[in-house]
Structures are given as structure tokens and as C-alpha cells.
Amino acid sequence: MPSGTPEQGNIGRRTVLKGVLGAGALVGTHAALTGPASASVDDGERGVEHGWGKVADAFRKNFQNPGEVGAACSVYVGGRPVVNLWGGLADREARRPWRRNTIVQVASTTKGATAICAHLLVQRGLLDLDAPVARYWPEFAAAGKEQIPVRWLLSHQAGLPIVDGPLTFEQACAWHPVIRELEAQKPLWQPGTEHVYHSVTYGFLVGEVVRRITGKSLGTFFAEEVAAPLGLSAWIGLPEKQEKRVARLHEAAPFSYEELLAGLIATTGLDADTVTAWVNAVWAPGSVQARAGELGGALTTPGYHLTRAWRAAEFPAANMLADARSVARMYAATVSNVNGLRLLNPATVERMTDVQTDATRMHGLPPGLNIPADRSFWMSLGFWRACQPMPMTGPASFGHPGSGGSIGFADPNAGVGFAYVTNLWNYRPDDPRAANLATAVRACLG
């Protein structure tokens, strides 16, 4: 991607990675598939049930236009798998095919898994969303943070999107140095009055609350309370023995600042002047949103996310590795029984999907600029809600996208659990790949 400031007519890949649309959900590709794609059925687990062929058609078409390297899609309805597809290449250079057990980094789709862990504790009466964070994490009360409630961590309203640092990558991987920084950090705004996407700190903030309550790291809690009971191939902190299953990440073709603006205009329905002012204010180099992905300098070395050290560590906002079946199954278990197991009851789902960012202003916007939350950052307690930029399968849907293209979500009205994962990463707001699949799911639902 060409680098530079918005005023120069281009926007850098790293800037976009840090959060256009406020969720790192900018995806797309112009790259042509360099290996054969396949969405054929070869065993009882791969394929589609009768009546779901439109999803398979959309999956195949994604390999032709706009193009894929490797990808997978899974859909559950009423707790049962109805679609499970994979195809293409897990590694383009090595010509390694995407297989049934291939896993891939899903970036901020991780945040949905982290939120589910927190709401399990709420459901068990161990965590009060309206209690001060300091009740569970006393050291957090420093620097004017003593009254911040848990719900503001989950809804990106705590005023802690950046870490001043400096921090090294090794310190970030060690967890506790980041926690010490967040304890000492002063909020950037009066908590609860504004919001901005906490790209990386979200995982440390929510993860530390879970750790203080349970005595377990977020990755361990997720493994024991979510992944193991559901039989998921999903990890926040990947065991070394799983490395051979990991798909290699590939980056798609660059795009211009003008293409970025056009994509945001198309997906949000906002006018060009509003979108231009929004992007220039919130994602300009040095802005809070641009700095949110740096974690005090720890995540500024190119390629850090391709290392074993990154995959082994726990970054509960950003580094889960999973297959599509597991992400879809996880979300399915929040709205229905999956093999007799339901993670969250309806009351918990209703509470955790209540939109929080409709009453606060996005941090960094200049005076007079209004960006409706349902066109930009329609966030509940840890989950995006269905909105114009991200319609999912219905207005009650909730989930989380990830940088590069992945997304997982549930629709409680339709009993749907959905996931799409890919190893061809791009950050365009108008990428059609996941949208094509979700549209096909809606058509199959009738």
C-alpha cells in the first residue's frame, strides 16, 4: 500500500490496520488466486446441507472475484452445522493446500471470544458490569480511574486506547508490563463521555479483569471454559504443537486514499465531505486511533504478527488462531444448544448486545462533525451490532470482524452462528468476500 498522509492522497497500510471503521474490519483483495480453489464435498464434514447451496456458490465465486488465496466458511443453524467449506492454499509460495484442520489468525475477531469469556463470568454472578473495575483489580484505580465501570472496558469508552510506554515487543508478550502501564495511565478523556476503538488495549483490560476473578489468563480461561467443552480448534496463545496447522498470511494489493474514501462512502452511506473529515481527523498519522495499534511502541516492528512469539503470547484483542468451524460453533453456542451445550442464556445475550456507543461521541472528531454510531462504530458490550456497514444476517445479529477479512457472528432470531476466515489480508472497507457469504446465508434463511 502506498504510504503517506491523507493530505498527500494516500494512506499507509499500517494506519489502516490500526482501525478504519474503528474495528480493523477493512478487508478486500485484488490479487488473483495462484492455486486451484475447491469448495467441493469430500467427506461428511465438508460441504453444505440441502437448501444451502447459495453459500457454496458464493464461496466459490469469491475465489474468482475479488479473489482469494485460502479461506473457509462455516454456518450453524439451530445448533447444527449446515455449511462447512474450505479451499485454496494455506501457503501460496509452498503450494500447501488449505485443509480441514488449517487454522489462521483472525485478528480482532478475537475480541468476540474475549467478550464471551467476560459474559460467562457475568452470567455466573462473578462479574458485575456496573461495578468499578477497581473492585476486581485494585491497582487500576490510579490516575483518576477509580470509578470506571466494567461496561466501559467492553464498550471502548474507558479512555485507554493507547499505552504511553515505551514498551518492547518482549514486554508486551509478557503481559504484566502492559498491565503496569495501564494501571498508571490517565484516561485520554472523561470516561463514559466518548468512545474510540481500543485496538489492542481492549484485550489486556478485559483479560486482566478475567484473570483477577478466576486466577487464570484469558487464554487459559477460554481454552477450559469455551474451547474444550465445544471441541474447538481455537487458541489465544497457540501451543507450539499446533504450528504446523497455521496458514501463512498474504497481503493483498495496495489501494489509494481515494479508494478508501470511496469504500467508506459506499458502506456507511455518509456523504463525501463527512467521510473525508472523519478519516483525516481520526486516522491521520499520529492520531489516537493510529497510535492505538502501537501499544507504546511494542507493535511497530514490521512482521511482528508473523512470528512464533506473537502466536504463542496472549493478546486477547488480536491473536486468536482458529478455523471457521470453531468460530461459527462458538457463536452458535451463544444463541442455541450445540450438542446439548449452550454457553450463554437469552437474558445474558440480551444484556450484552445492548448498544453502548449511541450516546457518546467518537473521540478525535472536530467540533461540529457528527458521525452516527450506527454508520461507524455500533458497539455493544464487546460486540458489534448489525448496522449499515456490517448488516450480518439480521438486526439482532452481533459479532466481531477482524483486520484482514475474518468475521464471526451470531443471529439470535435465526439461531445462526457464522464464520469466515481468510489468509489473504486487506483492509478495504468495501471488500465483498464476507458480505457475499452473509448475503447468501440471508437468502437461504428466506
C-alpha positions as CSV (number, residue, x, y, z in Angstrom):
1,M,0.0,0.0,0.0
2,P,1.3,3.5,-0.7
3,S,2.3,5.4,2.4
4,G,1.7,9.0,3.3
5,T,-0.7,11.3,5.0
6,P,-4.3,11.8,3.8
7,E,-3.3,15.2,2.6
8,Q,-0.8,13.6,0.2
9,G,-3.5,11.5,-1.3
10,N,-2.6,8.1,0.1
11,I,-3.0,6.4,3.4
12,G,-0.5,3.9,4.8
13,R,-1.2,0.2,5.3
14,R,-0.2,0.4,9.0
15,T,-2.5,3.3,9.6
16,V,-5.4,1.5,8.1
17,L,-4.5,-1.7,10.0
18,K,-5.0,0.3,13.2
19,G,-8.6,0.8,12.7
20,V,-10.5,2.3,9.8
21,L,-14.2,1.9,10.7
22,G,-12.9,1.6,14.2
23,A,-12.8,-2.1,14.1
24,G,-10.0,-3.3,11.9
25,A,-12.5,-4.8,9.6
26,L,-11.2,-3.4,6.4
27,V,-10.8,-6.2,4.0
28,G,-10.6,-6.9,0.4
29,T,-8.4,-8.1,-2.4
30,H,-7.4,-7.6,-6.0
31,A,-4.9,-10.5,-6.1
32,A,-5.7,-13.4,-8.4
33,L,-5.7,-16.9,-6.9
34,T,-2.5,-18.6,-7.8
35,G,-3.6,-22.1,-7.0
36,P,-6.7,-24.1,-7.5
37,A,-9.7,-23.3,-5.4
38,S,-12.0,-26.0,-4.2
39,A,-15.3,-25.9,-2.4
40,S,-16.2,-29.5,-3.2
41,V,-17.5,-32.0,-0.7
42,D,-15.1,-34.8,0.1
43,D,-16.4,-36.2,3.4
44,G,-19.3,-35.9,5.8
45,E,-18.0,-32.8,7.5
46,R,-17.2,-30.7,4.4
47,G,-20.0,-29.3,2.3
48,V,-23.5,-28.0,2.6
49,E,-26.8,-29.3,3.6
50,H,-29.7,-29.3,1.1
51,G,-31.0,-25.8,0.7
52,W,-27.7,-24.1,1.5
53,G,-26.1,-24.3,-2.0
54,K,-26.1,-20.5,-2.4
55,V,-23.5,-20.2,0.3
56,A,-21.2,-22.7,-1.5
57,D,-21.8,-20.8,-4.8
58,A,-20.8,-17.5,-3.1
59,F,-17.7,-19.2,-1.6
60,R,-16.6,-20.5,-5.0
61,K,-17.2,-17.1,-6.6
62,N,-15.0,-15.4,-4.0
63,F,-12.1,-17.2,-5.4
64,Q,-12.8,-15.7,-8.8
65,N,-13.9,-12.2,-8.0
66,P,-12.4,-10.5,-6.0
67,G,-10.1,-13.4,-5.4
68,E,-8.8,-15.5,-2.5
69,V,-5.6,-17.4,-1.6
70,G,-7.2,-19.6,1.0
71,A,-10.4,-19.3,3.0
72,A,-13.0,-21.2,5.0
73,C,-16.7,-20.6,5.8
74,S,-18.9,-22.3,8.4
75,V,-22.6,-21.8,9.3
76,Y,-24.6,-23.3,12.1
77,V,-28.4,-23.0,12.4
78,G,-30.2,-24.2,15.4
79,G,-27.0,-25.6,16.8
80,R,-26.3,-27.8,13.8
81,P,-23.7,-27.3,11.1
82,V,-25.3,-26.6,7.7
83,V,-22.2,-25.3,5.9
84,N,-18.6,-26.1,6.3
85,L,-16.3,-25.2,3.4
86,W,-12.7,-24.6,2.8
87,G,-10.5,-24.2,-0.2
88,G,-7.5,-22.7,-1.9
89,L,-3.9,-22.5,-0.5
90,A,-2.8,-22.3,3.1
91,D,0.6,-21.1,1.8
92,R,0.8,-19.7,-1.7
93,E,4.6,-19.9,-2.0
94,A,4.8,-23.5,-0.8
95,R,1.7,-24.5,-2.7
96,R,0.3,-26.0,0.5
97,P,-3.4,-26.6,0.3
98,W,-5.9,-25.4,2.8
99,R,-7.1,-28.5,4.6
100,R,-9.8,-29.5,7.0
101,N,-7.6,-28.7,10.1
102,T,-6.0,-25.5,8.8
103,I,-6.1,-22.6,11.3
104,V,-5.4,-18.9,10.6
105,Q,-5.0,-15.7,12.6
106,V,-8.3,-13.9,12.9
107,A,-7.1,-10.6,14.3
108,S,-9.8,-8.6,16.1
109,T,-12.3,-11.4,15.6
110,T,-10.5,-12.5,18.8
111,K,-12.4,-9.7,20.7
112,G,-15.7,-11.6,20.4
113,A,-14.2,-14.7,22.1
114,T,-12.8,-12.5,24.9
115,A,-16.2,-10.8,25.4
116,I,-17.8,-14.2,25.6
117,C,-15.4,-15.1,28.4
118,A,-16.3,-12.0,30.3
119,H,-20.1,-12.6,29.9
120,L,-19.7,-16.1,31.2
121,L,-18.5,-14.6,34.4
122,V,-21.4,-12.1,34.4
123,Q,-23.8,-15.0,33.9
124,R,-22.2,-16.9,36.9
125,G,-22.6,-13.8,39.2
126,L,-18.9,-13.3,39.4
127,L,-18.6,-10.1,37.5
128,D,-20.9,-7.0,37.7
129,L,-20.9,-4.9,34.6
130,D,-21.7,-1.8,36.6
131,A,-19.2,-2.3,39.3
132,P,-15.9,-0.3,39.2
133,V,-13.1,-2.2,37.6
134,A,-11.1,-1.5,40.7
135,R,-13.3,-3.8,42.7
136,Y,-11.7,-6.7,40.9
137,W,-8.4,-5.0,40.0
138,P,-7.5,-2.6,42.8
139,E,-4.4,-1.2,41.2
140,F,-6.5,0.0,38.3
141,A,-7.9,2.9,40.4
142,A,-4.8,5.0,39.9
143,A,-4.8,8.3,37.9
144,G,-8.5,9.0,38.2
145,K,-9.8,5.6,37.1
146,E,-11.4,4.5,40.4
147,Q,-15.0,4.9,39.1
148,I,-14.7,3.4,35.7
149,P,-17.2,0.5,35.4
150,V,-16.5,-2.7,33.7
151,R,-19.0,-2.0,30.9
152,W,-16.8,0.9,29.7
153,L,-13.9,-1.5,29.1
154,L,-16.1,-3.7,27.0
155,S,-17.6,-0.8,25.0
156,H,-14.4,1.1,24.3
157,Q,-15.4,4.1,26.4
158,A,-12.7,3.9,29.2
159,G,-10.3,6.4,27.5
160,L,-7.4,4.0,27.5
161,P,-6.9,3.1,23.8
162,I,-3.1,3.8,23.9
163,V,-0.2,3.0,26.1
164,D,2.4,5.8,26.5
165,G,5.2,3.3,27.0
166,P,7.8,2.8,25.8
167,L,7.3,-0.9,25.7
168,T,9.2,-3.6,23.8
169,F,7.6,-6.4,21.9
170,E,9.0,-8.9,24.5
171,Q,7.4,-6.9,27.3
172,A,4.1,-6.9,25.6
173,C,4.3,-10.7,25.2
174,A,5.0,-11.0,28.9
175,W,1.6,-9.4,29.8
176,H,2.4,-7.8,33.1
177,P,4.4,-4.9,31.8
178,V,1.4,-3.8,29.8
179,I,-0.8,-4.1,32.9
180,R,1.5,-1.9,34.9
181,E,1.4,0.7,32.2
182,L,-2.4,0.6,32.1
183,E,-2.6,0.9,35.8
184,A,-0.6,4.1,35.8
185,Q,-2.2,5.6,32.6
186,K,-4.5,8.6,32.9
187,P,-7.6,8.4,30.6
188,L,-7.5,10.5,27.5
189,W,-11.0,11.8,28.0
190,Q,-13.6,11.7,30.8
191,P,-14.5,8.1,30.8
192,G,-18.0,7.3,29.6
193,T,-18.4,10.6,27.6
194,E,-16.6,9.5,24.4
195,H,-15.5,6.3,22.6
196,V,-12.8,5.2,20.3
197,Y,-11.7,1.7,19.3
198,H,-9.2,0.2,21.8
199,S,-7.5,-1.8,19.2
200,V,-5.1,-3.7,21.4
201,T,-5.6,-2.5,25.0
202,Y,-9.1,-3.9,25.0
203,G,-7.7,-7.4,25.4
204,F,-5.4,-6.5,28.2
205,L,-8.1,-4.6,30.1
206,V,-10.8,-7.2,29.8
207,G,-8.3,-10.1,30.1
208,E,-6.9,-8.7,33.4
209,V,-10.4,-8.5,34.9
210,V,-10.9,-12.1,34.0
211,R,-7.5,-13.1,35.4
212,R,-8.2,-11.3,38.7
213,I,-11.5,-13.0,39.2
214,T,-10.5,-16.5,38.0
215,G,-6.8,-16.7,38.6
216,K,-6.4,-17.8,35.0
217,S,-5.1,-15.9,32.0
218,L,-7.7,-15.1,29.4
219,G,-6.3,-17.7,27.0
220,T,-6.4,-20.4,29.6
221,F,-10.0,-19.5,30.7
222,F,-11.1,-19.5,27.0
223,A,-9.4,-22.9,26.5
224,E,-11.0,-24.5,29.5
225,E,-14.4,-22.9,29.6
226,V,-15.2,-22.4,25.9
227,A,-12.9,-24.3,23.5
228,A,-12.7,-27.6,25.4
229,P,-16.4,-28.0,26.1
230,L,-17.3,-27.2,22.5
231,G,-14.4,-29.1,20.9
232,L,-13.0,-26.0,19.2
233,S,-9.7,-25.7,17.3
234,A,-9.2,-22.1,18.6
235,W,-6.5,-20.7,20.8
236,I,-5.5,-17.4,22.3
237,G,-1.9,-18.3,22.9
238,L,-1.1,-21.1,20.4
239,P,0.6,-24.3,21.6
240,E,3.7,-25.0,19.6
241,K,2.5,-28.4,18.6
242,Q,-0.3,-26.7,16.5
243,E,2.1,-24.6,14.5
244,K,2.1,-27.0,11.5
245,R,-1.6,-26.2,11.0
246,V,-1.2,-22.5,10.7
247,A,-1.9,-20.8,7.3
248,R,0.6,-18.3,6.1
249,L,-0.7,-14.8,5.8
250,H,-0.6,-13.0,2.5
251,E,-1.3,-9.3,1.9
252,A,-3.5,-8.1,-1.0
253,A,-2.8,-5.4,-3.4
254,P,-2.4,-1.8,-2.2
255,F,-5.2,0.8,-2.6
256,S,-5.2,4.5,-2.5
257,Y,-6.6,7.1,-0.1
258,E,-9.3,7.9,-2.7
259,E,-10.3,4.2,-2.9
260,L,-10.5,4.1,0.9
261,L,-12.8,7.1,1.0
262,A,-15.0,5.7,-1.8
263,G,-15.3,2.4,0.1
264,L,-16.3,4.1,3.3
265,I,-18.9,6.2,1.5
266,A,-20.3,3.1,-0.1
267,T,-20.5,1.1,3.1
268,T,-21.6,3.8,5.6
269,G,-23.9,5.8,3.3
270,L,-22.3,9.1,4.6
271,D,-21.5,11.9,2.2
272,A,-18.0,12.5,0.9
273,D,-17.3,15.6,2.9
274,T,-18.2,13.9,6.2
275,V,-16.2,10.8,5.4
276,T,-13.1,12.8,4.3
277,A,-13.2,14.9,7.5
278,W,-13.7,11.8,9.6
279,V,-10.8,9.9,8.1
280,N,-8.5,13.0,8.2
281,A,-9.3,13.6,11.9
282,V,-9.3,10.2,13.3
283,W,-6.7,8.2,11.3
284,A,-4.2,10.8,10.4
285,P,-0.6,9.9,11.3
286,G,0.0,10.5,15.0
287,S,-3.8,10.4,15.8
288,V,-5.0,8.5,18.8
289,Q,-6.6,5.8,16.5
290,A,-3.4,5.4,14.6
291,R,-1.4,5.1,17.9
292,A,-3.9,2.6,19.3
293,G,-2.3,-0.2,17.4
294,E,1.2,0.5,18.5
295,L,1.0,-0.4,22.2
296,G,3.6,2.0,23.3
297,G,5.9,1.1,20.5
298,A,5.8,-2.7,21.1
299,L,3.9,-3.4,17.9
300,T,5.7,-1.2,15.5
301,T,8.2,-3.6,14.1
302,P,7.0,-4.8,10.6
303,G,6.1,-8.5,10.6
304,Y,5.7,-9.0,14.3
305,H,2.4,-10.7,13.7
306,L,4.1,-13.3,11.6
307,T,6.3,-14.6,14.4
308,R,6.0,-17.6,16.7
309,A,6.5,-15.3,19.7
310,W,3.3,-13.4,18.7
311,R,1.3,-16.5,18.2
312,A,2.5,-18.1,21.5
313,A,1.7,-15.0,23.6
314,E,-1.8,-13.9,24.7
315,F,-3.2,-10.8,23.0
316,P,-6.9,-11.2,23.7
317,A,-7.8,-8.4,21.4
318,A,-6.0,-9.7,18.3
319,N,-4.2,-13.0,18.1
320,M,-6.6,-15.9,18.2
321,L,-5.9,-18.7,15.7
322,A,-8.9,-20.8,14.7
323,D,-10.7,-22.4,11.8
324,A,-14.1,-21.2,10.6
325,R,-16.0,-24.2,12.1
326,S,-14.8,-23.3,15.6
327,V,-15.7,-19.6,15.4
328,A,-19.1,-20.4,14.0
329,R,-19.7,-23.1,16.6
330,M,-18.7,-20.8,19.4
331,Y,-21.1,-18.2,18.2
332,A,-23.8,-20.8,17.7
333,A,-23.5,-21.8,21.3
334,T,-24.3,-18.3,22.4
335,V,-27.8,-18.5,20.9
336,S,-28.7,-22.2,20.7
337,N,-27.7,-25.6,22.1
338,V,-24.8,-27.2,20.4
339,N,-24.6,-30.9,21.2
340,G,-26.5,-30.1,24.4
341,L,-24.3,-27.2,25.4
342,R,-25.3,-23.5,25.4
343,L,-22.7,-21.0,26.6
344,L,-25.0,-18.0,27.3
345,N,-28.6,-17.8,28.2
346,P,-31.1,-15.4,26.5
347,A,-31.0,-12.9,29.3
348,T,-27.2,-12.7,29.1
349,V,-27.3,-12.3,25.3
350,E,-29.9,-9.5,25.5
351,R,-27.9,-7.6,28.1
352,M,-24.5,-7.9,26.4
353,T,-25.9,-6.8,23.0
354,D,-27.4,-3.6,24.2
355,V,-25.7,-0.8,22.1
356,Q,-23.5,1.4,24.2
357,T,-21.9,3.9,21.7
358,D,-25.1,5.6,20.6
359,A,-25.0,8.1,23.5
360,T,-21.3,9.0,23.3
361,R,-19.2,10.9,20.7
362,M,-16.2,9.4,18.9
363,H,-13.0,10.7,20.3
364,G,-10.9,12.9,17.9
365,L,-13.7,14.3,15.8
366,P,-13.5,18.1,15.3
367,P,-16.3,20.3,16.6
368,G,-19.4,20.1,14.5
369,L,-18.7,16.8,12.8
370,N,-21.3,14.2,13.6
371,I,-20.7,10.5,12.8
372,P,-23.7,8.4,13.7
373,A,-22.6,5.3,15.7
374,D,-24.8,3.1,13.5
375,R,-22.8,4.1,10.5
376,S,-19.3,3.9,12.1
377,F,-19.0,2.0,15.4
378,W,-22.2,0.3,16.6
379,M,-20.7,-1.3,19.6
380,S,-22.5,-3.2,22.5
381,L,-20.6,-4.8,25.4
382,G,-17.8,-6.4,23.4
383,F,-19.7,-7.0,20.1
384,W,-20.5,-5.1,17.0
385,R,-24.2,-5.0,16.4
386,A,-25.7,-5.3,12.9
387,C,-25.6,-1.9,11.2
388,Q,-25.4,-0.5,7.7
389,P,-21.6,-1.1,7.3
390,M,-22.0,-4.6,8.7
391,P,-25.5,-6.0,8.3
392,M,-24.7,-9.6,9.1
393,T,-27.9,-11.7,8.8
394,G,-30.4,-9.5,10.6
395,P,-30.9,-6.6,13.0
396,A,-30.4,-8.7,16.2
397,S,-27.0,-10.1,14.9
398,F,-23.9,-9.5,16.9
399,G,-20.2,-10.4,16.5
400,H,-16.8,-9.1,15.6
401,P,-14.8,-8.6,12.5
402,G,-11.0,-8.7,12.2
403,S,-8.3,-6.9,10.3
404,G,-7.7,-8.8,7.0
405,G,-11.2,-10.0,6.5
406,S,-12.4,-12.6,9.1
407,I,-15.6,-12.3,11.0
408,G,-17.7,-14.3,13.4
409,F,-21.2,-13.5,14.4
410,A,-24.5,-14.9,15.8
411,D,-28.1,-14.1,15.0
412,P,-30.3,-15.0,17.9
413,N,-33.5,-14.6,15.9
414,A,-32.4,-17.0,13.2
415,G,-30.3,-19.2,15.5
416,V,-27.3,-18.6,13.3
417,G,-23.6,-19.0,14.1
418,F,-21.4,-17.8,11.2
419,A,-17.7,-17.5,10.5
420,Y,-15.5,-16.6,7.6
421,V,-11.7,-16.7,7.8
422,T,-9.0,-16.0,5.2
423,N,-5.3,-15.8,4.8
424,L,-5.4,-13.0,2.1
425,W,-5.4,-9.9,4.3
426,N,-6.5,-6.5,3.1
427,Y,-8.0,-3.6,4.9
428,R,-10.6,-2.1,2.4
429,P,-14.0,-1.2,3.9
430,D,-15.8,-2.3,0.8
431,D,-14.4,-5.9,0.4
432,P,-17.3,-8.1,-0.7
433,R,-16.0,-11.5,0.5
434,A,-17.6,-11.9,3.9
435,A,-20.6,-9.8,2.7
436,N,-21.2,-12.1,-0.2
437,L,-21.3,-15.1,2.1
438,A,-23.6,-13.4,4.7
439,T,-25.9,-12.3,1.8
440,A,-26.1,-15.9,0.7
441,V,-26.9,-17.0,4.2
442,R,-29.8,-14.5,4.4
443,A,-31.1,-15.8,1.1
444,C,-31.0,-19.4,2.4
445,L,-32.8,-18.4,5.6
446,G,-35.7,-17.0,3.5
